[in-house]
Amino acid sequence: MPSLNNVTPEVAVLSQTETSVSLALTIAADLDYFRGHFPDAPILAGVVQLD
C-alpha cells in the first residue's frame, strides 16, 4: 500500500549513556500507522519499527 503521509516524528533525546538512549517521540495523529484503527481514538501499536 502506498504511503499517504510520509511524516517524520519529532525526536527528543531524554538521556544518553554509553549503552542506552531514551527518546521522546512526538507523532502526528494523521500518520499512516493510525489509519483504519479506532477512528475516534488513534493509538500507536506497542511495537513500531523505527528506521
GISUL-V964244 format. One record per pair of residues at least 24 apart in sequence whose C-alpha atoms are under 6 Angstrom apart, sorted by the first residue. I is the first residue (numbers start at 1). GAP is how many residues later the second one is. D is the distance in whole Angstrom. If there is no record, write none. Layout:
i = <I	I>
gap = <GAP	GAP>
d = <D	D>
//
This chain:
i = <5	5>
gap = <26	27>
d = <6	6>
//
